[in-house]
Amino acid sequence: MEVIGTLKKIDETKTFGAKGFRKREVVLLTEEQYPQPLMIEFVQDKCDLLDRFSTGQSVKISINLRGREWENPQGEVKYFNSIQGWRIESNAVTPSQDLPEMPAGHAFPPADAYNQDEADDLPF
C-alpha cells in the first residue's frame, strides 16, 4: 500500500530496551478532499530513510498495516493497529516530467478560420 501527502512532522529516532530497538515516527498529511494526519512509524534500519527528508516535503510512503492483540491484567483482550513505513520517496514533479505550457489562444484555431465556402456534406 502507498500513501501520498506532505510531511507535517518528523520525530527523532528513539531507542528502546536492552537490545536497542529503534523507532522513528512521522506525521503525514494526506492529499485528499478531507486531509488526514496519519502517524507512520519506521523501525530499525528503516529509521535512517527519513534523514534526507524535511517537513513540508511532498512524499509517497509505502506502508504495511500491523495489528496486535494484548491481554491486560484483568483478562480483557485489546487490539492495537499501527502503520509501518518501509519505503519513502519524494513525490515532487521534476521539470523533465512537466509538459510544455501551451498558450490558450493556440490550442485550437478559431471557428471562423474554417472555410465557410466548402459544401457541408453531413447528413444532418
MIBADO-661635 format. One line per 10 residues: number of its first residue (from 1); their letters; for each residue x, y, z of C-alpha. Coordinates in nm, 2 decimals. Layout:
<domis>
NUM	a	X Y Z  ...
</domis>
This chain:
<domis>
1	mevigtlkki	0.00 0.00 0.00  0.11 0.36 -0.06  0.00 0.69 0.09  0.08 1.03 -0.06  0.10 1.36 0.13  0.30 1.63 0.29  0.54 1.56 0.58  0.39 1.76 0.88  0.63 1.63 1.15  0.94 1.41 1.17
11	detktfgakg	1.04 1.29 1.51  1.39 1.19 1.62  1.49 0.83 1.64  1.41 0.67 1.98  1.58 0.36 2.11  1.41 0.11 2.35  1.52 -0.19 2.56  1.85 -0.36 2.61  1.86 -0.49 2.25  1.84 -0.13 2.11
21	frkrevvllt	1.50 -0.15 1.92  1.48 0.17 1.72  1.17 0.36 1.61  1.10 0.69 1.44  0.76 0.84 1.38  0.64 1.09 1.11  0.31 1.26 1.06  0.19 1.27 0.70  -0.10 1.50 0.60  -0.28 1.32 0.32
31	eeqypqplmi	-0.37 1.49 -0.01  -0.75 1.44 -0.04  -1.07 1.64 0.00  -1.05 1.60 0.38  -0.68 1.57 0.46  -0.60 1.32 0.74  -0.29 1.34 0.96  -0.15 0.98 0.97  0.12 0.88 1.22  0.35 0.64 1.04
41	efvqdkcdll	0.64 0.46 1.22  0.97 0.35 1.07  1.16 0.08 1.27  1.51 -0.05 1.30  1.72 0.02 0.98  1.42 0.20 0.81  1.46 0.49 1.06  1.76 0.61 0.85  1.54 0.65 0.54  1.40 0.97 0.69
51	drfstgqsvk	1.73 1.15 0.72  1.71 1.30 0.38  1.36 1.44 0.41  1.22 1.75 0.59  0.88 1.88 0.70  0.67 2.04 0.42  0.80 1.80 0.16  0.56 1.61 -0.06  0.63 1.23 -0.04  0.50 0.89 -0.12
61	isinlrgrew	0.53 0.63 0.16  0.50 0.25 0.11  0.33 0.11 0.42  0.22 -0.21 0.59  -0.07 -0.22 0.83  0.01 -0.40 1.15  -0.22 -0.53 1.43  -0.16 -0.70 1.76  -0.36 -0.85 2.04  -0.29 -0.78 2.41
71	enpqgevkyf	-0.45 -0.91 2.72  -0.44 -0.68 3.02  -0.40 -0.80 3.38  -0.78 -0.81 3.42  -0.81 -1.06 3.14  -0.96 -0.82 2.88  -0.83 -0.86 2.53  -0.74 -0.53 2.35  -0.64 -0.48 1.99  -0.39 -0.22 1.85
81	nsiqgwries	-0.32 -0.11 1.50  -0.02 0.07 1.36  0.10 0.19 1.02  0.46 0.09 0.95  0.66 0.26 0.67  0.92 0.07 0.48  1.00 0.30 0.18  0.97 0.67 0.13  1.03 0.88 -0.18  0.99 1.23 -0.29
91	navtpsqdlp	0.66 1.30 -0.47  0.77 1.63 -0.63  0.73 1.67 -1.00  1.06 1.71 -1.17  1.09 1.96 -1.46  1.15 1.67 -1.71  0.80 1.54 -1.63  0.63 1.87 -1.70  0.47 1.92 -2.03  0.54 2.25 -2.21
101	empaghafpp	0.27 2.50 -2.14  0.06 2.59 -2.45  -0.09 2.94 -2.47  -0.47 2.93 -2.46  -0.51 3.11 -2.79  -0.30 2.85 -2.97  -0.49 2.54 -2.85  -0.74 2.54 -3.13  -0.80 2.76 -3.44  -1.09 3.00 -3.41
111	adaynqdead	-1.42 2.87 -3.56  -1.42 3.13 -3.83  -1.08 3.01 -3.96  -1.25 2.72 -4.14  -1.35 2.78 -4.50  -1.73 2.86 -4.49  -1.75 2.82 -4.87  -1.70 2.45 -4.86  -2.02 2.25 -4.90  -2.14 2.08 -4.59
121	dlpf	-2.20 1.72 -4.69  -2.30 1.59 -4.35  -2.64 1.42 -4.35  -2.78 1.61 -4.05
</domis>
